[in-house]
Amino acid sequence: MSFVGPRPDVPEIIAKYTPEMRRVLEIKPGITSLATLHFKNEEELLAKVSNPDEFYEKKLVPLKVKLAMEHVDRNSFLFDLKILFQTVWMITPFGKLFPIKEHPLVTELKQNLH
């Protein structure tokens, strides 16, 4: 395990990954990741939909994998450092006052909820 890296989902979900999606398993999982940053309040998002299990599997999992694929494609020390600093920033009082910019894919997902 690493400090920064995409976290794989539970085996039942991974079993449904396409071969392309399985590339996320090539990188060591981490304590924090893009998905961790942008879905820190995942339960609030799931509370807004009528079928949370279906929404998770059909919408959130593919989006989390896209974020993880971004990590696979941009895999570098500087990218990891940026995510690590954003994570630390997010848990400070300053992070609540001045949150990090939301990833465009997450913004799009939230806009399509309404």
C-alpha positions, 0 to 999 in steps of 0.5 A: 500500500502507498500513501497515494493511489487508486483504491480498488473496490470490493471483489464483487464490483471488480469482477464486473470491470472491463479489461481496460478498467482493470488497469487501475489494479496495476498501481499500488492502492493508497490511503488517498486518491482522486476519488477519495478527494472528490467523494469524501461525502459520498453518503450524502450523494447516495442519499439524494438518489432513489436507488443508491445501490444501482446508482453506486454500481452504474454511475459512481463505480465507472466515475471512480474508475475514470478518476483512477485511470487518470491516476494510472495515466498521470502516474508520477511523484508530482501528481501523487504529491499534489493529491497528498497536499490536497488531502491534507488541505481538505482536512484542515479548517482552511480546506472547509473555507477554501475547498479544492476545485471539484473535478469536472467529471464529478461536477457533471455527475452532480448536475445530472442528478437534478 
